């Protein structure tokens, strides 16, 4: 009887393909894939469809590798936080050493294959992005400063730059404008999450702004960054990556986003607790739509411009 119970328990704790796939943070990977694809397709060159597919695939693998290495490093605090304790390592599905091996192997594979499929500069940018996310953000910034997500947000902003470089083999200012959109979007996106997750970061000892400066200060920071983001996003509509479609999306989405930030700034903890942080949760969900809408509009403008229909001309 005890042998059967032990066997059942072992099978229950055995890692499945889904557990290993979860190591790659597929939700984050979807954002990486989409913004990298927009960077690649917005570039002013025609890319062979197969090469383009390979480029996006290897960028996605590199993003997944970063996720695995992040889970390897953060497995101790992931066990403490409600949001992350069900991840493969803290749940006991995947060994920490296996996550490290998978992350390193996929990182090397993605960088080399992207360089071979496109160009060395794109491979180098992917390698730097992985290094920035794992070493600069995860190992250094995340546990040492409340500016962790502000500076570390650069890691999530690099994919459109990598996509552009994969297509062109060179740099330009347009992908850095897309970089700036993601970079400025990241703090209010994550601070909203930190607000309604409440004690997670306190319990784990992560110096998120909610922990070091309090939730009131965090609400003010969300409003400030959202206002700056709105100026940047709408201003981008007058550049070569913008146009009437992008501008319409930017005006609507930034009005909604700014309104949400104002509502958050006006709240206190009693109000938030009373409705289970409903306003913060809505703002967080809106932030996901916000970024996809802006990059989707950039993509539409880029595709139309190839037929002489995009932009303000």
C-alpha positions in Angstrom: 0.0 0.0 0.0 2.8 2.4 0.9 4.7 1.5 -2.2 1.6 2.3 -4.4 1.2 5.7 -2.5 4.9 6.5 -3.0 4.7 5.6 -6.7 1.6 7.8 -7.2 3.3 10.7 -5.4 6.4 10.3 -7.6 4.3 10.3 -10.7 2.4 13.3 -9.5 5.6 15.2 -8.9 7.2 14.2 -12.2 7.9 17.0 -14.7 5.9 17.1 -17.9 6.6 18.9 -21.1 4.3 21.7 -19.9 6.4 22.2 -16.8 9.6 22.6 -18.8 7.7 24.9 -21.2 6.6 27.0 -18.2 10.2 27.6 -17.4 10.4 29.7 -20.6 7.8 32.2 -19.3 5.5 31.8 -22.3 3.4 34.9 -21.4 6.5 37.1 -21.4 7.7 35.3 -24.5 4.6 36.3 -26.4 5.4 40.0 -25.8 9.0 39.4 -26.8 7.9 37.7 -30.0 5.4 40.3 -31.0 7.6 43.4 -30.4 10.6 41.7 -32.1 8.3 40.9 -35.1 7.2 44.5 -35.3 10.8 45.7 -35.2 11.7 43.3 -38.0 8.7 44.1 -40.2 8.9 47.8 -39.6 12.4 47.9 -40.9 12.7 49.5 -44.4 14.0 46.3 -46.1 12.3 43.2 -47.5 13.1 40.2 -45.4 12.9 36.6 -46.8 9.9 35.0 -45.0 11.9 32.0 -44.0 14.8 34.1 -42.6 12.2 36.3 -40.8 10.5 33.3 -39.3 13.9 31.9 -38.1 14.9 35.3 -36.7 11.7 35.5 -34.6 12.0 31.9 -33.6 15.5 32.3 -32.2 14.7 35.6 -30.5 11.8 33.8 -28.8 14.1 30.9 -27.8 16.5 33.5 -26.4 13.7 35.1 -24.4 12.6 31.8 -23.1 16.2 31.0 -22.1 16.3 34.2 -20.1 13.1 33.2 -18.3 14.6 29.8 -17.4 17.7 31.4 -16.0 15.6 34.0 -14.1 13.6 31.1 -12.5 16.8 29.3 -11.6 18.2 32.4 -9.8 14.9 33.5 -8.2 13.8 30.0 -7.1 14.3 31.0 -3.4 12.0 34.0 -3.5 9.6 32.3 -5.9 8.8 29.8 -3.1 7.7 32.7 -0.9 5.6 34.8 -3.2 2.0 33.7 -3.9 2.2 34.8 -7.5 5.2 32.5 -8.2 5.1 29.6 -5.8 3.4 27.4 -8.4 6.3 27.8 -10.9 8.1 24.6 -11.9 11.1 24.9 -9.5 9.3 25.9 -6.2 6.6 23.4 -6.9 9.2 20.7 -7.1 8.4 19.7 -10.8 11.8 20.8 -12.2 15.2 20.7 -10.5 17.0 24.0 -10.1 20.1 22.5 -11.8 18.0 21.4 -14.8 16.6 24.9 -15.2 20.2 26.3 -15.3 21.3 23.7 -17.8 18.3 24.4 -20.0 18.7 28.2 -19.8 22.4 28.1 -20.7 21.9 25.6 -23.5 19.0 27.5 -25.1 20.9 30.8 -24.7 23.9 29.6 -26.6 21.7 27.9 -29.2 19.6 31.0 -29.8 22.5 33.5 -30.0 24.5 31.3 -32.4 21.5 30.4 -34.6 20.3 34.0 -34.8 23.8 35.2 -35.9 24.0 32.5 -38.5 20.4 33.1 -39.8 20.6 36.9 -39.9 23.8 38.7 -38.9 26.4 38.8 -36.1 25.2 42.1 -34.8 21.7 40.7 -34.2 23.2 37.7 -32.4 25.4 40.0 -30.3 22.3 42.1 -29.3 20.4 39.0 -28.3 23.4 37.8 -26.2 23.6 41.2 -24.5 19.8 41.2 -23.8 20.0 37.8 -22.1 23.0 39.0 -20.1 21.2 42.2 -19.1 18.1 40.4 -17.9 19.8 37.6 -16.0 22.9 39.3 -14.6 22.1 43.1 -14.5 18.4 42.8 -13.6 17.9 39.4 -11.9 21.2 39.0 -10.0 22.0 42.6 -9.3 19.2 45.2 -9.5 16.1 43.2 -8.5 17.3 42.7 -4.9 19.3 45.8 -4.4 17.4 48.9 -5.5 13.8 50.1 -5.8 14.9 51.3 -9.3 15.1 47.6 -10.2 12.2 47.6 -12.6 13.0 51.0 -14.0 16.5 50.1 -15.1 15.9 46.4 -15.6 12.9 47.2 -17.9 15.5 47.8 -20.6 15.8 44.0 -21.0 12.2 43.7 -22.1 12.6 46.7 -24.4 15.4 45.3 -26.6 13.4 42.8 -28.8 12.2 45.4 -31.3 15.8 46.6 -31.6 17.0 43.0 -32.2 14.3 42.5 -34.8 15.2 45.6 -36.7 18.9 44.7 -36.6 18.1 41.2 -37.8 16.4 42.7 -40.8 18.9 45.4 -41.7 22.2 44.5 -40.1 22.5 48.0 -38.9 21.2 50.5 -36.3 18.7 53.4 -36.7 16.8 55.7 -34.4 13.4 54.1 -35.2 13.9 50.9 -33.2 15.1 53.0 -30.3 11.8 54.8 -30.3 10.1 51.5 -30.0 12.6 50.6 -27.3 11.6 53.8 -25.4 7.9 52.9 -25.6 8.5 49.6 -23.9 11.0 51.0 -21.4 8.7 53.8 -20.2 5.7 51.4 -20.1 7.4 48.8 -17.9 7.4 50.7 -14.5 3.7 51.6 -14.3 2.9 48.1 -15.6 4.8 46.3 -12.8 4.1 48.8 -10.1 0.4 48.3 -10.6 1.1 44.5 -10.2 3.1 45.2 -7.0 0.2 47.3 -5.6 -2.5 44.6 -5.8 -0.1 41.7 -5.0 0.3 43.6 -1.7 2.6 41.6 0.6 4.4 39.4 -1.9 7.4 41.6 -2.3 7.5 42.5 1.4 7.6 38.8 2.3 10.3 38.0 -0.2 12.4 41.0 0.7 12.5 42.4 -2.8 12.9 46.2 -2.6 10.1 47.0 -5.0 9.0 50.7 -4.8 5.9 49.6 -2.8 8.2 48.1 -0.1 10.8 50.9 0.1 8.7 54.0 -0.4 5.2 52.8 0.3 2.1 52.4 -1.8 1.2 56.1 -1.8 4.5 57.0 -3.4 4.1 54.2 -5.8 0.7 55.5 -6.9 2.3 58.9 -7.6 5.2 57.3 -9.5 2.6 55.4 -11.7 0.9 58.7 -12.6 4.2 60.5 -13.4 5.5 57.7 -15.6 2.2 57.3 -17.3 2.1 61.0 -18.2 5.6 60.9 -19.6 4.7 57.7 -21.5 1.7 59.5 -23.0 3.9 62.3 -24.3 6.3 59.9 -25.8 3.7 57.6 -27.3 1.7 60.4 -28.9 4.9 62.2 -30.1 5.9 59.0 -31.8 2.9 59.4 -34.0 4.6 62.3 -35.8 7.7 60.2 -36.7 8.3 57.8 -39.5 6.9 54.9 -37.5 3.6 56.7 -36.9 0.7 57.8 -39.0 -3.0 58.4 -38.7 -3.9 54.9 -37.6 -1.1 54.9 -35.0 -2.1 58.3 -33.8 -5.8 57.3 -33.4 -4.7 54.3 -31.3 -2.2 56.3 -29.3 -4.7 59.1 -28.4 -7.4 56.7 -27.3 -5.1 54.3 -25.4 -3.1 57.0 -23.6 -6.3 58.8 -22.6 -7.6 55.6 -21.0 -4.2 54.8 -19.5 -3.8 58.3 -18.0 -7.3 58.2 -16.7 -6.5 54.8 -15.0 -3.3 56.3 -13.5 -5.2 59.3 -12.1 -7.8 57.0 -10.5 -4.9 55.0 -8.9 -3.2 58.2 -7.7 -6.4 59.3 -6.0 -6.8 56.1 -4.0 -5.6 55.2 -0.5 -5.1 51.7 1.0 -8.6 51.7 2.7 -10.2 52.3 -0.7 -8.1 49.7 -2.4 -8.6 47.1 0.2 -12.4 47.7 0.2 -12.7 46.7 -3.5 -9.8 44.2 -3.5 -7.6 46.5 -5.6 -10.0 46.4 -8.5 -8.8 49.7 -10.0 -5.2 48.5 -9.9 -6.1 45.2 -11.5 -8.0 46.9 -14.3 -5.0 49.2 -14.9 -2.6 46.2 -15.1 -4.8 44.4 -17.6 -5.2 47.6 -19.6 -1.4 48.0 -19.7 -1.1 44.7 -21.6 -3.6 45.8 -24.2 -1.9 49.2 -24.3 1.5 47.8 -25.5 0.0 45.4 -28.0 -2.2 48.1 -29.4 0.6 50.5 -30.0 2.9 47.9 -31.6 0.0 46.6 -33.6 -0.6 50.1 -34.9 3.2 50.5 -35.7 3.0 47.2 -37.7 -0.1 48.3 -39.6 1.5 51.6 -40.5 4.7 49.8 -41.7 2.8 47.4 -43.9 0.7 50.1 -45.4 3.8 52.3 -46.1 5.2 49.5 -48.3 2.2 50.2 -50.7 2.5 54.0 -50.3 -0.5 54.1 -48.0 1.1 54.6 -44.6 2.4 57.6 -42.6 1.2 61.1 -43.1 2.2 61.4 -46.8 
